[in-house]
Amino acid sequence: MTTTDMDRDTDTGRNGRMSAAKDRVRERTSAARERAGDAYSSARERASQAYGSARENASYARQRTAQGIDANPAAALIGGLALGALIGAILPRTRREEELFGDYGRRVNERAREAALAARDAGTSKLDELGFNRETAKQKLDELTSSAGEAARSSATAAKQTLKRTPTQ
C-alpha cells in the first residue's frame, strides 16, 4: 500500500467518523427541539387551563352577584343610593352653596349623611347575609392566584424535566 493509499484510507475513515458525529448531533438536536416543543405545549396548555379556571370563577361570581340582586333588588337599590349619598356627603361644599343654603343646607347635609350611613350599614348587612363580603372576595382572589401559581410552577417543572432528559453528549 502506498502513502497515497494510506492517506486516502485515513481521510475516508476520518470523513466517516465526522459524518457519524454530525448525524448524532443532528439526532440529539432534533430530539431536544422536540422535547422543548412538547414542554412549551404543555406549559401553554396549563396556562390556558388556569386562564379558563379564572374566567369560570369570575363568571360564577358575576352570576352569584346577579342572583343576589335579583333575589333582593331593594338591597341593591339601597346600596346604590347609599353610595351616591356618601359620595355627595364627602364632597366639599362650595362657597356659593354655603351662601345659598346656609343653615338649611347644613341640616339637609347632616340628614343626608345620616341616611347614607344607615343605608350603607343596611346594605353591608344584607350583602353579608347573602355571603358577599370582603373575606369571601379575598378568598376567591386567593384561590385564583393560587391556581394560576400552581399552573405556572407545574409548567416550569415540566419544561425543566423535559430539558433534563435531553442528552448532552
C-alpha positions as CSV (number, residue, x, y, z in Angstrom):
1,M,0.0,0.0,0.0
2,T,1.4,3.4,-1.0
3,T,1.4,6.5,1.1
4,T,-1.3,8.0,-1.1
5,D,-3.5,4.9,-0.4
6,M,-2.9,5.3,3.3
7,D,-3.7,9.0,3.2
8,R,-6.9,8.2,1.3
9,D,-7.9,5.5,3.8
10,T,-7.2,7.9,6.7
11,D,-9.3,10.6,5.0
12,T,-12.1,8.2,4.3
13,G,-12.1,6.9,8.0
14,R,-12.0,10.5,9.3
15,N,-14.8,11.6,7.0
16,G,-16.9,8.6,8.1
17,R,-16.4,9.4,11.8
18,M,-17.2,13.1,11.2
19,S,-20.3,12.1,9.3
20,A,-21.4,9.8,12.1
21,A,-20.7,12.5,14.6
22,K,-22.7,15.1,12.6
23,D,-25.6,12.6,12.4
24,R,-25.6,12.1,16.2
25,V,-25.6,15.8,16.8
26,R,-28.5,16.3,14.4
27,E,-30.5,13.5,16.1
28,R,-29.8,14.9,19.6
29,T,-30.6,18.4,18.5
30,S,-33.8,17.2,16.9
31,A,-34.8,15.2,20.0
32,A,-34.0,18.2,22.2
33,R,-36.0,20.5,20.0
34,E,-39.0,18.1,20.1
35,R,-38.8,17.8,23.9
36,A,-38.6,21.6,24.2
37,G,-41.6,21.9,21.9
38,D,-43.5,19.4,24.0
39,A,-42.6,21.3,27.2
40,Y,-43.8,24.5,25.6
41,S,-47.0,23.0,24.5
42,S,-47.6,21.5,28.0
43,A,-46.9,24.9,29.6
44,R,-49.1,26.7,27.2
45,E,-52.0,24.2,27.8
46,R,-51.6,24.5,31.6
47,A,-51.6,28.3,31.4
48,S,-54.7,28.1,29.2
49,Q,-56.4,25.9,31.8
50,A,-55.5,28.4,34.5
51,Y,-56.9,31.2,32.5
52,G,-60.1,29.2,31.8
53,S,-60.5,28.5,35.5
54,A,-60.1,32.2,36.3
55,R,-62.8,33.0,33.8
56,E,-65.1,30.4,35.2
57,N,-64.6,31.8,38.7
58,A,-65.2,35.3,37.5
59,S,-68.4,34.2,35.7
60,Y,-69.5,32.4,38.9
61,A,-69.0,35.5,41.0
62,R,-70.9,37.6,38.4
63,Q,-73.8,35.1,38.4
64,R,-73.9,35.0,42.1
65,T,-74.0,38.8,42.3
66,A,-76.8,38.9,39.7
67,Q,-78.7,36.3,41.7
68,G,-78.3,38.3,44.9
69,I,-79.5,41.4,43.2
70,D,-82.5,39.6,41.6
71,A,-83.4,38.0,44.9
72,N,-83.3,41.3,46.7
73,P,-83.3,44.3,44.4
74,A,-84.2,46.6,47.3
75,A,-80.8,45.9,48.9
76,A,-79.1,46.7,45.6
77,L,-81.1,49.9,45.3
78,I,-80.4,50.9,48.9
79,G,-76.7,50.2,48.4
80,G,-76.6,52.3,45.3
81,L,-78.4,55.2,47.0
82,A,-76.1,54.9,50.0
83,L,-73.1,55.1,47.8
84,G,-74.4,58.1,46.0
85,A,-75.3,59.9,49.2
86,L,-72.0,59.0,50.8
87,I,-70.1,60.4,47.8
88,G,-72.3,63.6,47.9
89,A,-71.6,63.9,51.7
90,I,-67.9,63.5,51.3
91,L,-67.5,66.1,48.5
92,P,-66.8,69.6,50.0
93,R,-69.5,72.2,49.5
94,T,-68.7,75.3,47.6
95,R,-68.9,78.8,49.0
96,R,-71.9,79.5,46.7
97,E,-73.7,76.5,48.1
98,E,-73.0,77.8,51.6
99,E,-74.3,81.3,50.8
100,L,-77.5,79.9,49.1
101,F,-78.4,77.2,51.6
102,G,-76.7,78.3,54.8
103,D,-78.1,76.7,57.9
104,Y,-80.8,74.8,56.0
105,G,-78.1,73.2,53.8
106,R,-76.2,72.1,56.8
107,R,-79.2,70.4,58.3
108,V,-80.1,68.7,55.0
109,N,-76.5,67.7,54.6
110,E,-76.4,66.2,58.1
111,R,-79.6,64.3,57.5
112,A,-78.3,63.0,54.1
113,R,-75.1,61.9,55.8
114,E,-77.1,60.0,58.5
115,A,-79.3,58.4,55.8
116,A,-76.2,57.4,53.8
117,L,-74.6,55.8,56.8
118,A,-77.8,54.0,57.7
119,A,-78.2,52.8,54.1
120,R,-74.6,51.7,54.0
121,D,-75.0,49.7,57.2
122,A,-78.2,48.1,55.9
123,G,-76.6,47.3,52.6
124,T,-73.5,45.9,54.2
125,S,-75.6,43.8,56.5
126,K,-77.7,42.4,53.6
127,L,-74.6,41.7,51.5
128,D,-73.0,39.9,54.4
129,E,-76.2,37.9,54.8
130,L,-76.0,36.9,51.1
131,G,-72.4,35.9,51.5
132,F,-70.9,38.9,49.6
133,N,-68.2,40.3,51.9
134,R,-64.6,41.3,51.8
135,E,-63.4,37.9,53.2
136,T,-65.3,36.0,50.5
137,A,-63.9,38.2,47.7
138,K,-60.4,37.9,49.2
139,Q,-60.8,34.1,49.5
140,K,-61.8,33.8,45.8
141,L,-59.0,36.0,44.7
142,D,-56.5,33.9,46.8
143,E,-57.9,30.7,45.2
144,L,-57.5,32.2,41.8
145,T,-54.0,33.4,42.4
146,S,-53.0,30.0,43.9
147,S,-54.4,28.2,40.9
148,A,-52.5,30.4,38.5
149,G,-49.3,30.0,40.5
150,E,-49.7,26.2,40.6
151,A,-50.2,26.1,36.8
152,A,-47.1,28.2,36.3
153,R,-45.0,26.1,38.6
154,S,-46.2,22.9,37.0
155,S,-45.5,24.2,33.6
156,A,-42.0,25.3,34.6
157,T,-41.3,21.9,36.2
158,A,-42.5,20.0,33.1
159,A,-40.2,22.1,30.9
160,K,-37.3,21.7,33.3
161,Q,-37.8,17.9,33.4
162,T,-38.0,17.7,29.6
163,L,-34.8,19.6,29.2
164,K,-33.1,17.4,31.8
165,R,-34.0,14.3,29.7
166,T,-32.2,15.8,26.7
167,P,-28.8,14.0,26.2
168,T,-25.9,16.4,26.3
169,Q,-23.4,14.2,24.6
